Amino acid sequence: MSFPPLRASLSCLLLFAAACSNAVAGPSDAVAESPSTSAPGTGVGTPPSPTAPVEDVGQVPTTPTPTDTVTPVEMPATETPSSETPVVSAPAPSTSVCSPLSSLTSLTGNLTTWLQTAPIAAANSGGFKEPGGTELAAFEGAFRTLLTEGPTPQVVQDLAGMGYGVSTFRNDTGGGWLVVREQGLLSRGGGTFIINLFPARDLWLEAPHADSDEGTLRQTATQLVTLGARALLITGSNRCAVTTASPCSGTTSVCGTKGLRISDAAHYGNNFFTAAHRALRDTYPDAIAASIHGMDAGDGPEAAVVSDGTSALRPEALSNRLRDALNTRLTGTKKAFSCNAADDSGKHRTLCGTSNVQGRIDNGASDACFAEAAAATDRFVHLEQSATLRGTGASSKAVMQALADTVPCTLGGSGLGCPAVVAQDCP
């Protein structure tokens, strides 16, 4: 099967890297990397829960209830994380066929497990530092170049100048990835970004509240690998990391006081997370971006609330298709609701993601910070979930299967329900 020129070349480089150097397997004195969830800058605090649902509140999860159970589905082996610690190996000499991938630091291990240690500045830590406008534009341009041309020496150098390193990751279940993450001791809460070199679906995942919406970091990491998504964006700061108010429209009381914070990646655009989103959107204009969140379902009838980033009633909306796919997997009294379906109403009907900055960008809002989108493009989906759906086992499998049912296999990689195709025809 033929790939577009860039995808084929990147895939080919990765496939041949092991034959050209020992960077993947690592030398005998390879350094073991052991990130810890208690390391400095890792989010450990949980902000207080609001007393009532308000627009875009990623609320503190509650103890799962037995009412939103699911029908189990069979999943591939990639869904089960391994306890293996990723191994970092220094670059080894390579031939031209391995360049530029073989010139990068190489990580090996279980990607799903490793991503759950992504550094996130804790609530009230002051760990988010807002980049300047010039730097954001430079990061967006560099990330776009990384997507279109691969990790050339220049783009690696440009990202390094902004505090980001680029490395490869060889997952122990197969596949190849590029990891863009902050390096050095002075983290700014900028985030961690992963690019799939062998995607199966024209989909990328976002975890803007990866620690405060408990379970969404593990969930999106698993979805990335199992579904064969293009990429995953992980916030680098708790939404309540700093007290500085976001000027963007929308409100929440999740941080204990009414209002949004600039450390909230979903509700403020001057961050590397949004810059990476913009670069992905420019590069893949028809791809679907899925923003994964959590809510306190309480005694409401919802297991999930899905939207297209607007509250417009549209029978043909992508969000309605995802809702239907979820409801074929869920059993019990709690169901998925859509903000874009006239017949759906419930306690948390207002959780429609209309103030989500990334959704506003994708839906063509006149100003992503201050204006809601007037219409939807079906390139963005916002998913709020109960604690049970963000758990482990059959509940998360139901969400994953629903995403697989909603976003078809249109690319050449392997993923849940997709033909397993490996690029062998490098130009």
Phi, psi and chi 1 to 4 in degrees:
 res  aa     phi    psi   chi1   chi2   chi3   chi4
   1 MET       -  135.3  178.5  173.5  179.4      -
   2 SER   -89.8  144.4  -63.2      -      -      -
   3 PHE  -108.3  160.4  -76.3   86.2      -      -
   4 PRO   -55.4  153.8  -23.9   33.2      -      -
   5 PRO   -50.7  -48.0  -27.5   34.2      -      -
   6 LEU   -66.9  -47.7  171.2   68.3      -      -
   7 ARG   -59.9  -42.5 -176.2   60.8   59.7 -154.5
   8 ALA   -63.8  -42.4      -      -      -      -
   9 SER   -66.4  -42.8   61.6      -      -      -
  10 LEU   -63.5  -44.0  -74.2  178.9      -      -
  11 SER   -62.9  -42.1  -57.3      -      -      -
  12 CYS   -63.0  -43.2 -176.7      -      -      -
  13 LEU   -57.7  -42.2  -69.7  170.9      -      -
  14 LEU   -68.4  -40.2 -167.5   69.6      -      -
  15 LEU   -64.3  -36.2  -76.9  172.0      -      -
  16 PHE   -88.2   -7.2  -76.2  112.1      -      -
  17 ALA   -60.1  -41.4      -      -      -      -
  18 ALA   -64.0  -33.1      -      -      -      -
  19 ALA   -76.3  -21.4      -      -      -      -
  20 CYS   -95.7  -22.4  -59.6      -      -      -
  21 SER  -155.3  172.9   71.9      -      -      -
  22 ASN  -101.1   24.2   63.1   -7.5      -      -
  23 ALA   -69.8  -31.4      -      -      -      -
  24 VAL   -75.9  -52.1  171.1      -      -      -
  25 ALA   -69.5  -31.1      -      -      -      -
  26 GLY    87.0  144.0      -      -      -      -
  27 PRO   -69.7  171.2   26.4  -33.2      -      -
  28 SER   -65.6  -22.2   58.7      -      -      -
  29 ASP  -104.1   30.4   58.7  -15.7      -      -
  30 ALA   -59.3  145.3      -      -      -      -
  31 VAL   -83.6  129.2  177.8      -      -      -
  32 ALA   -85.0  125.3      -      -      -      -
  33 GLU   -97.0  125.8 -179.7  174.8  -89.8      -
  34 SER  -128.5   76.1  -56.9      -      -      -
  35 PRO   -62.8  146.1  -14.9   28.2      -      -
  36 SER  -122.8  142.5  168.0      -      -      -
  37 THR   -68.6  -12.2   54.7      -      -      -
  38 SER  -103.0   10.1   60.7      -      -      -
  39 ALA   -69.8  156.6      -      -      -      -
  40 PRO   -56.2  135.6  -25.0   33.5      -      -
  41 GLY    91.1   -6.7      -      -      -      -
  42 THR   -86.9  133.3  -58.2      -      -      -
  43 GLY   -70.3  122.0      -      -      -      -
  44 VAL  -123.9  -14.1  -65.4      -      -      -
  45 GLY   -87.0  151.6      -      -      -      -
  46 THR  -120.3  120.5  -57.7      -      -      -
  47 PRO   -68.6  157.7   23.3  -31.3      -      -
  48 PRO   -67.1  152.3   22.0  -31.8      -      -
  49 SER   -84.1  143.4  166.9      -      -      -
  50 PRO   -72.6  162.4   25.7  -33.1      -      -
  51 THR   -84.7  -19.4   56.0      -      -      -
  52 ALA  -146.6  152.5      -      -      -      -
  53 PRO   -68.2  135.4   22.3  -31.4      -      -
  54 VAL  -132.5  170.0  -68.4      -      -      -
  55 GLU   -53.6  125.7  176.0   59.0   36.1      -
  56 ASP    65.3   24.6  -86.8  -30.1      -      -
  57 VAL   -81.9  117.1  176.9      -      -      -
  58 GLY   -86.9   92.1      -      -      -      -
  59 GLN   -83.1  160.6  -59.1  173.9   33.3      -
  60 VAL   -64.7  126.9  176.7      -      -      -
  61 PRO   -66.8  150.9   23.0  -32.0      -      -
  62 THR  -104.7  173.1   55.8      -      -      -
  63 THR   -63.5  128.7  -57.8      -      -      -
  64 PRO   -56.5  142.3  -23.5   33.0      -      -
  65 THR  -107.1  159.0   63.0      -      -      -
  66 PRO   -77.6    0.1   27.2  -34.5      -      -
  67 THR   -79.0  -28.1   54.3      -      -      -
  68 ASP  -107.6   68.7   52.2  -44.6      -      -
  69 THR   -87.2  171.2   55.4      -      -      -
  70 VAL  -136.1  164.2  -59.3      -      -      -
  71 THR   -85.3  119.5  -58.2      -      -      -
  72 PRO   -62.2  147.6  -20.8   32.5      -      -
  73 VAL  -129.3  153.6  -65.6      -      -      -
  74 GLU   -76.8  135.5  -68.8  -61.9  -40.4      -
  75 MET  -123.2  154.6  -59.8  -65.2  -67.4      -
  76 PRO   -71.1  168.6   25.3  -33.3      -      -
  77 ALA   -62.8  -20.6      -      -      -      -
  78 THR   -67.2  -14.2   53.6      -      -      -
  79 GLU   -74.1  -23.1 -159.9  -83.0  -25.2      -
  80 THR   -94.2  113.7  -57.6      -      -      -
  81 PRO   -66.5  155.8  -16.8   29.9      -      -
  82 SER  -107.1  155.4  163.8      -      -      -
  83 SER   -87.0    3.5   59.0      -      -      -
  84 GLU   -63.6  134.9  178.5 -176.9  -12.6      -
  85 THR   -84.0  130.1  -60.0      -      -      -
  86 PRO   -58.6  146.6  -21.7   31.9      -      -
  87 VAL  -111.6  129.3  176.1      -      -      -
  88 VAL   -97.2  128.2 -178.2      -      -      -
  89 SER  -124.7  142.2   56.9      -      -      -
  90 ALA   -71.0  150.4      -      -      -      -
  91 PRO   -59.0  144.4  -20.2   31.0      -      -
  92 ALA  -114.1  161.0      -      -      -      -
  93 PRO   -56.0  142.4  -23.9   33.7      -      -
  94 SER  -137.4  159.6   62.0      -      -      -
  95 THR   -88.6  173.6   61.7      -      -      -
  96 SER   -61.9  -28.9   58.8      -      -      -
  97 VAL   -68.1  -24.6   72.0      -      -      -
  98 CYS   -86.3  -16.1  -62.7      -      -      -
  99 SER   -77.3  139.0 -160.7      -      -      -
 100 PRO   -96.4   -4.0   34.7  -35.2      -      -
 101 LEU   -59.7  -40.1  -69.5 -179.7      -      -
 102 SER   -71.8  -10.9   59.5      -      -      -
 103 SER   -85.2   -5.2   65.0      -      -      -
 104 LEU   -93.5  158.1  -58.5  175.8      -      -
 105 THR   -59.8  138.9  -63.2      -      -      -
 106 SER  -114.9  132.1  179.0      -      -      -
 107 LEU  -109.8  141.3  -55.1  172.8      -      -
 108 THR  -131.8  147.5   58.8      -      -      -
 109 GLY   150.7 -154.7      -      -      -      -
 110 ASN   -99.1  111.9 -174.2  -81.3      -      -
 111 LEU   -64.3  -41.3 -178.8   61.4      -      -
 112 THR   -59.1  -45.4  -59.6      -      -      -
 113 THR   -67.4  -44.0  -59.1      -      -      -
 114 TRP   -63.3  -39.8 -177.4   77.3      -      -
 115 LEU   -64.8  -23.5  -73.4  175.8      -      -
 116 GLN   -71.7   -5.3  -67.1  174.4   55.0      -
 117 THR  -104.0   12.4   66.9      -      -      -
 118 ALA   -55.8  134.3      -      -      -      -
 119 PRO   -69.6  129.9   24.9  -33.4      -      -
 120 ILE  -136.0  119.7  -58.5  174.6      -      -
 121 ALA   -62.1  131.7      -      -      -      -
 122 ALA   -72.4  163.8      -      -      -      -
 123 ALA   -58.5  137.0      -      -      -      -
 124 ASN    61.8   23.0  -57.4  -48.7      -      -
 125 SER   -91.2  -15.6   66.3      -      -      -
 126 GLY    71.8   16.8      -      -      -      -
 127 GLY   -81.4   -1.4      -      -      -      -
 128 PHE   -98.8  126.3  172.3   74.6      -      -
 129 LYS  -117.4  117.4  -49.7  -62.3 -178.8 -175.7
 130 GLU   -71.1  125.9 -179.6  179.6   -9.6      -
 131 PRO   -72.4  157.8  -12.2   27.4      -      -
 132 GLY   -78.3  164.4      -      -      -      -
 133 GLY   -61.1  -40.9      -      -      -      -
 134 THR   -63.9  -41.5  -59.4      -      -      -
 135 GLU   -67.3  -38.9 -170.6  175.2   25.4      -
 136 LEU   -62.9  -42.7  -75.9  172.3      -      -
 137 ALA   -63.1  -40.1      -      -      -      -
 138 ALA   -65.8  -41.3      -      -      -      -
 139 PHE   -64.5  -45.2 -176.9   88.9      -      -
 140 GLU   -58.4  -43.9 -179.7 -179.2  -21.6      -
 141 GLY   -64.8  -42.0      -      -      -      -
 142 ALA   -66.2  -40.9      -      -      -      -
 143 PHE   -66.4  -38.3 -160.8   83.5      -      -
 144 ARG   -63.3  -41.8 -173.8 -173.9  -57.7  109.7
 145 THR   -64.0  -38.7  -58.9      -      -      -
 146 LEU   -59.3  -39.3 -176.9   66.2      -      -
 147 LEU   -70.3  -35.8  -66.4  169.2      -      -
 148 THR   -94.2  -31.1   56.3      -      -      -
 149 GLU  -117.1   -9.1  -60.7 -179.7   17.6      -
 150 GLY    86.2 -178.6      -      -      -      -
 151 PRO   -79.8   70.3   30.4  -34.9      -      -
 152 THR   -66.2  157.7   64.6      -      -      -
 153 PRO   -55.0  -36.2  -27.8   36.0      -      -
 154 GLN   -68.7  -43.9 -175.7   60.8   56.8      -
 155 VAL   -69.8  -34.9   76.9      -      -      -
 156 VAL   -63.0  -41.3  170.7      -      -      -
 157 GLN   -65.7  -41.7  178.5 -179.7  -33.3      -
 158 ASP   -62.9  -43.9  -69.0  -16.2      -      -
 159 LEU   -67.7  -36.3  -72.8  168.0      -      -
 160 ALA   -62.3  -35.1      -      -      -      -
 161 GLY   -66.2  -17.3      -      -      -      -
 162 MET  -105.2   12.7  -68.7  174.4  -88.2      -
 163 GLY    88.7   15.1      -      -      -      -
 164 TYR  -116.3  135.1  -86.3   86.5      -      -
 165 GLY  -102.7  153.9      -      -      -      -
 166 VAL  -120.0  129.4 -178.0      -      -      -
 167 SER  -139.6  163.3   56.9      -      -      -
 168 THR   -96.9  156.3   61.1      -      -      -
 169 PHE  -133.1  123.6 -160.6  108.2      -      -
 170 ARG  -102.1  107.7  -68.6  -65.7  -64.8 -107.5
 171 ASN   -73.1  142.4 -165.4   21.9      -      -
 172 ASP   -70.7   -9.8   58.2   10.6      -      -
 173 THR  -103.1    7.8   56.1      -      -      -
 174 GLY   106.3  166.8      -      -      -      -
 175 GLY    93.0  167.9      -      -      -      -
 176 GLY  -139.2  147.2      -      -      -      -
 177 TRP  -143.7  154.1  -42.4   77.7      -      -
 178 LEU  -107.8  134.1  -70.9  177.3      -      -
 179 VAL  -114.2  125.3  176.8      -      -      -
 180 VAL  -114.6  113.9 -178.4      -      -      -
 181 ARG  -145.2  155.9   56.5  175.4  177.0  164.7
 182 GLU   -63.6  143.6  -73.4 -171.9  -70.6      -
 183 GLN  -129.1  161.6   57.9 -174.4    3.5      -
 184 GLY    88.3 -175.9      -      -      -      -
 185 LEU   -92.1  -15.2  -59.9  176.8      -      -
 186 LEU  -103.4   71.3  -60.1  176.9      -      -
 187 SER   -67.6  140.7  170.6      -      -      -
 188 ARG  -111.1   13.7  -66.0 -176.2  -72.7  174.6
 189 GLY    69.0   35.5      -      -      -      -
 190 GLY   -82.1  -23.1      -      -      -      -
 191 GLY   109.3  169.8      -      -      -      -
 192 THR  -127.0  133.9  -58.4      -      -      -
 193 PHE  -131.1  133.5  -45.5  119.0      -      -
 194 ILE  -123.9  132.9  -54.7   90.4      -      -
 195 ILE  -117.1  129.3  -59.2  167.0      -      -
 196 ASN   -88.0  122.2 -172.0   -7.2      -      -
 197 LEU   -79.7  -13.7  -64.3  176.9      -      -
 198 PHE  -129.5   58.8  -60.4   90.9      -      -
 199 PRO   -69.4  149.8   28.1  -36.0      -      -
 200 ALA  -107.2  -25.7      -      -      -      -
 201 ARG  -125.3  146.9  -71.6 -179.7  162.8   85.7
 202 ASP   -82.8   67.6 -154.4    9.4      -      -
 203 LEU  -146.1  138.9  163.2   76.2      -      -
 204 TRP  -130.0  157.7   79.0   77.5      -      -
 205 LEU  -114.2  147.7  -58.7  158.3      -      -
 206 GLU  -133.1  136.0  -60.7 -174.4  -11.1      -
 207 ALA  -123.6   77.9      -      -      -      -
 208 PRO   -74.5  -18.0   27.6  -34.1      -      -
 209 HIS  -124.0   51.3  -59.9  151.9      -      -
 210 ALA   -61.7  -27.1      -      -      -      -
 211 ASP  -103.9  -40.5   59.9  -22.4      -      -
 212 SER   -71.1  -29.7   54.9      -      -      -
 213 ASP   -94.3   84.2  -71.9    1.3      -      -
 214 GLU   -52.8  133.2 -174.2  179.3  -12.7      -
 215 GLY    96.3  -17.3      -      -      -      -
 216 THR   -75.3  -24.2   58.2      -      -      -
 217 LEU   -68.5  -50.8  178.3   54.8      -      -
 218 ARG   -59.8  -42.2  174.4 -156.3   51.4   77.8
 219 GLN   -63.7  -48.5 -173.7  178.8   40.6      -
 220 THR   -70.4  -33.3   52.3      -      -      -
 221 ALA   -62.5  -42.1      -      -      -      -
 222 THR   -68.1  -41.3  -55.2      -      -      -
 223 GLN   -63.4  -40.1  -70.4  167.6   -9.0      -
 224 LEU   -54.5  -50.5  171.3   71.1      -      -
 225 VAL   -73.8  -45.7  175.1      -      -      -
 226 THR   -71.9  -40.0  -54.4      -      -      -
 227 LEU   -80.9  -21.2  -66.8  174.0      -      -
 228 GLY    74.3   42.9      -      -      -      -
 229 ALA   -74.5  160.4      -      -      -      -
 230 ARG   -66.2  -40.7  -78.3 -165.5 -179.3  -82.7
 231 ALA  -161.9  167.8      -      -      -      -
 232 LEU  -138.7  130.3  168.9   60.8      -      -
 233 LEU  -108.2  125.3  -51.8 -176.2      -      -
 234 ILE  -117.9  127.8  -58.6  171.1      -      -
 235 THR   -59.5  152.1 -176.5      -      -      -
 236 GLY  -102.9    2.5      -      -      -      -
 237 SER  -146.5  145.1   64.2      -      -      -
 238 ASN   -60.0  146.0 -176.3  -76.3      -      -
 239 ARG   -61.4  -19.8   63.5 -169.2  -54.4 -175.7
 240 CYS  -108.8   23.2  -51.6      -      -      -
 241 ALA   -63.7  -35.0      -      -      -      -
 242 VAL  -125.2  163.9  -60.3      -      -      -
 243 THR   -95.3   -8.9   58.3      -      -      -
 244 THR   -62.6  128.0  -53.8      -      -      -
 245 ALA   -73.9  141.9      -      -      -      -
 246 SER   -79.8  136.2  168.2      -      -      -
 247 PRO   -78.1   -8.5   30.4  -35.8      -      -
 248 CYS   -69.3  152.9  -60.8      -      -      -
 249 SER   -72.0  153.1   59.8      -      -      -
 250 GLY   119.0  164.0      -      -      -      -
 251 THR  -150.8  155.8 -173.5      -      -      -
 252 THR  -160.8  158.0 -178.2      -      -      -
 253 SER  -116.9   19.3   56.7      -      -      -
 254 VAL   -66.2  -24.2   75.0      -      -      -
 255 CYS   -91.4    9.3  -66.5      -      -      -
 256 GLY    97.9  -20.2      -      -      -      -
 257 THR  -129.4  154.1   58.2      -      -      -
 258 LYS   -70.7  133.0 -170.9  174.2 -177.7  179.8
 259 GLY   124.5  161.0      -      -      -      -
 260 LEU   -94.3  159.5  -57.4  167.9      -      -
 261 ARG  -117.2  155.1  -50.7  -76.9 -179.3   88.1
 262 ILE   -71.8  -13.7   64.5  169.4      -      -
 263 SER   -82.8    0.3   48.9      -      -      -
 264 ASP   -89.4  102.5 -172.6  -23.0      -      -
 265 ALA   -62.4  -24.9      -      -      -      -
 266 ALA   -82.2  -14.1      -      -      -      -
 267 HIS  -129.9   21.8  -61.7  104.0      -      -
 268 TYR  -154.9  134.7 -170.1   57.9      -      -
 269 GLY   -96.2  -12.5      -      -      -      -
 270 ASN   -87.6   70.0  -68.6  -10.1      -      -
 271 ASN  -153.0  162.5   49.2   59.1      -      -
 272 PHE   -67.3  -28.7  -66.0  127.6      -      -
 273 PHE   -57.9  -50.3 -175.1   98.9      -      -
 274 THR   -69.6  -35.0  -57.1      -      -      -
 275 ALA   -62.0  -41.1      -      -      -      -
 276 ALA   -65.5  -38.3      -      -      -      -
 277 HIS   -60.6  -46.3  175.2   97.5      -      -
 278 ARG   -61.3  -41.2  -71.0 -177.2 -176.8  -85.0
 279 ALA   -64.5  -42.2      -      -      -      -
 280 LEU   -62.1  -42.3  -79.3  161.2      -      -
 281 ARG   -66.0  -39.6  178.9   53.6   64.1 -153.1
 282 ASP   -65.0  -37.2  -72.6  -12.4      -      -
 283 THR   -79.0  -37.8  -52.9      -      -      -
 284 TYR  -124.0   76.5  -51.9  115.3      -      -
 285 PRO   -62.8  -24.5   20.5  -32.0      -      -
 286 ASP  -100.6   -0.3  -62.1  -37.4      -      -
 287 ALA   -70.1  158.1      -      -      -      -
 288 ILE  -100.0  128.6  -65.4  169.0      -      -
 289 ALA  -101.2  124.1      -      -      -      -
 290 ALA  -109.7  115.7      -      -      -      -
 291 SER   -96.5  116.6 -172.2      -      -      -
 292 ILE  -103.6  125.0  -50.9  -60.6      -      -
 293 HIS  -133.7  175.9  -62.9 -100.2      -      -
 294 GLY  -131.8  151.4      -      -      -      -
 295 MET  -136.6  160.5   66.0  179.6 -175.0      -
 296 ASP   -89.3   99.2 -177.7   -5.6      -      -
 297 ALA   -68.7  -27.3      -      -      -      -
 298 GLY    53.2 -133.7      -      -      -      -
 299 ASP   -99.4   15.5   58.0   -2.7      -      -
 300 GLY   -72.8  167.7      -      -      -      -
 301 PRO   -84.0   -2.7   31.2  -35.3      -      -
 302 GLU   -92.7  135.0  -57.2   93.8  -16.0      -
 303 ALA   -90.1  -26.6      -      -      -      -
 304 ALA  -156.8  152.7      -      -      -      -
 305 VAL  -125.8  122.9  178.0      -      -      -
 306 VAL  -114.1  143.2 -167.5      -      -      -
 307 SER  -147.7  166.5   84.8      -      -      -
 308 ASP   -96.6   14.6   59.3   14.0      -      -
 309 GLY    91.2    2.0      -      -      -      -
 310 THR  -133.7  174.7   77.2      -      -      -
 311 SER  -111.2   16.8   55.0      -      -      -
 312 ALA   -68.9  140.4      -      -      -      -
 313 LEU   -85.5  113.7  -58.1 -179.4      -      -
 314 ARG  -140.2  107.7  -63.4 -167.9  -53.4  124.4
 315 PRO   -56.9  -31.2  -23.5   33.4      -      -
 316 GLU   -89.8    7.8   73.7  -75.9    2.3      -
 317 ALA   -61.7  144.8      -      -      -      -
 318 LEU   -56.1  -38.7  172.9   70.5      -      -
 319 SER   -62.1  -34.4   53.5      -      -      -
 320 ASN   -67.7  -36.2  -66.2  -14.1      -      -
 321 ARG   -67.6  -39.3  -59.5 -157.3  -56.9  -88.8
 322 LEU   -66.7  -41.0  179.8   55.8      -      -
 323 ARG   -57.7  -46.5  172.4 -151.3   58.8 -174.5
 324 ASP   -63.0  -40.2  -66.9  -16.9      -      -
 325 ALA   -63.9  -39.7      -      -      -      -
 326 LEU   -63.2  -43.6  -93.0  170.0      -      -
 327 ASN   -70.7  -16.8  -77.2  -26.0      -      -
 328 THR   -76.3  -16.1   63.0      -      -      -
 329 ARG  -102.9  -23.4  -55.0  -73.0  173.0 -179.8
 330 LEU   -86.7  144.0  -62.9  173.3      -      -
 331 THR  -126.1  167.8   61.0      -      -      -
 332 GLY    95.6 -167.3      -      -      -      -
 333 THR   -85.6  -25.8   59.0      -      -      -
 334 LYS   -87.3  138.5  -70.3 -177.4 -179.3  -73.3
 335 LYS  -133.2  171.2  -63.4  -68.7 -176.6 -179.0
 336 ALA   -85.5  139.5      -      -      -      -
 337 PHE  -118.8  154.1  -74.2   65.7      -      -
 338 SER  -118.7  138.1  172.0      -      -      -
 339 CYS   -72.7  -10.4  -67.8      -      -      -
 340 ASN  -111.0   15.3  -51.1  112.9      -      -
 341 ALA  -117.9  128.6      -      -      -      -
 342 ALA   -62.9  -31.0      -      -      -      -
 343 ASP   -86.8   -5.9  -64.8  -24.0      -      -
 344 ASP   -93.0  125.3  -77.1    3.5      -      -
 345 SER  -151.2  146.6   61.3      -      -      -
 346 GLY  -170.7 -174.6      -      -      -      -
 347 LYS   -63.1  -33.8 -178.3  175.5 -179.4 -179.8
 348 HIS  -110.5   29.2  -54.7  -64.5      -      -
 349 ARG   -60.6  -20.8 -179.6   63.2  166.1   73.4
 350 THR   -80.7   -6.3   58.1      -      -      -
 351 LEU   -82.8   69.3  -61.8  175.5      -      -
 352 CYS  -105.9    2.4  -63.7      -      -      -
 353 GLY    67.7   20.8      -      -      -      -
 354 THR   -70.7  -18.4   57.5      -      -      -
 355 SER  -102.1    8.5   64.2      -      -      -
 356 ASN   -70.4  121.2 -176.6  -73.0      -      -
 357 VAL   -62.2  -42.7  169.9      -      -      -
 358 GLN   -66.2  -37.8  -66.4   79.5   40.1      -
 359 GLY   -65.1  -39.9      -      -      -      -
 360 ARG   -63.1  -39.1  -71.8  177.3  173.1 -177.5
 361 ILE   -60.5  -50.6  -69.4  169.2      -      -
 362 ASP   -66.5  -28.9  -73.1   -5.8      -      -
 363 ASN   -92.6    7.5  -73.2  -33.4      -      -
 364 GLY    74.7   31.5      -      -      -      -
 365 ALA   -62.2  148.3      -      -      -      -
 366 SER   -64.8  -32.3   58.1      -      -      -
 367 ASP  -147.2  112.0 -171.8  -51.4      -      -
 368 ALA   -63.4  -22.3      -      -      -      -
 369 CYS   -84.4  -38.7 -177.4      -      -      -
 370 PHE  -110.7  -16.2  -61.9  107.6      -      -
 371 ALA  -125.0  135.3      -      -      -      -
 372 GLU   -73.3  154.0  -67.0 -174.9    9.1      -
 373 ALA   -73.7  140.5      -      -      -      -
 374 ALA   -79.6  -23.9      -      -      -      -
 375 ALA  -149.4  167.7      -      -      -      -
 376 ALA  -109.2  150.7      -      -      -      -
 377 THR  -104.9   -7.8   60.4      -      -      -
 378 ASP    62.2   27.5  -85.5  -15.5      -      -
 379 ARG  -106.8    0.7  -61.9 -177.5  -56.7  171.8
 380 PHE  -138.7  136.6  176.5   83.9      -      -
 381 VAL  -134.8  137.1   64.2      -      -      -
 382 HIS  -115.6  123.4 -176.4  -86.3      -      -
 383 LEU  -122.8  113.5  176.2   61.3      -      -
 384 GLU   -97.7  137.9  -66.4  -83.8    2.0      -
 385 GLN  -135.9  148.6  -52.1  164.2   90.0      -
 386 SER   -68.8  166.4   68.7      -      -      -
 387 ALA   -60.4  -34.3      -      -      -      -
 388 THR   -64.6  -41.4  -58.1      -      -      -
 389 LEU   -69.6  -22.8  -93.7   63.0      -      -
 390 ARG   -91.6    6.2  -74.0  174.1  -81.8  132.0
 391 GLY   -81.7 -155.1      -      -      -      -
 392 THR  -114.2  169.6   57.3      -      -      -
 393 GLY    81.7 -143.3      -      -      -      -
 394 ALA   -62.7  -31.2      -      -      -      -
 395 SER   -63.6  -50.3   54.0      -      -      -
 396 SER   -67.3  -32.2  -91.6      -      -      -
 397 LYS   -63.1  -34.8  -69.3  177.3 -177.5  178.6
 398 ALA   -64.8  -42.9      -      -      -      -
 399 VAL   -64.1  -44.6  176.9      -      -      -
 400 MET   -62.0  -43.7 -176.2  129.7   51.5      -
 401 GLN   -65.1  -37.4 -176.3   67.3   63.3      -
 402 ALA   -64.4  -40.7      -      -      -      -
 403 LEU   -63.9  -40.6  -74.8  167.3      -      -
 404 ALA   -62.7  -39.3      -      -      -      -
 405 ASP   -68.4  -30.0  -65.6  -17.7      -      -
 406 THR   -86.6  -37.6  -55.0      -      -      -
 407 VAL  -108.8  111.1 -176.1      -      -      -
 408 PRO   -73.6  166.9   28.5  -35.5      -      -
 409 CYS   -82.5  105.0  -50.9      -      -      -
 410 THR  -119.3   -4.6   56.7      -      -      -
 411 LEU  -111.0 -178.6  -54.3  176.8      -      -
 412 GLY   -90.8   -7.9      -      -      -      -
 413 GLY   -80.8 -173.9      -      -      -      -
 414 SER  -108.1  147.5   60.2      -      -      -
 415 GLY  -166.7  175.6      -      -      -      -
 416 LEU   -56.5  119.9  178.3   61.4      -      -
 417 GLY    79.9    5.6      -      -      -      -
 418 CYS  -106.6  151.5  -54.3      -      -      -
 419 PRO   -62.4  136.0  -17.2   29.2      -      -
 420 ALA   -82.5  103.0      -      -      -      -
 421 VAL  -120.1  131.4  177.9      -      -      -
 422 VAL  -114.0  133.3  178.7      -      -      -
 423 ALA   -69.0  113.5      -      -      -      -
 424 GLN  -112.3   -6.3  -59.5  -77.0   -1.4      -
 425 ASP  -109.4   55.4   53.5  -16.3      -      -
 426 CYS   -63.4  137.8  -62.6      -      -      -
 427 PRO   -69.1      -   24.4  -32.7      -      -
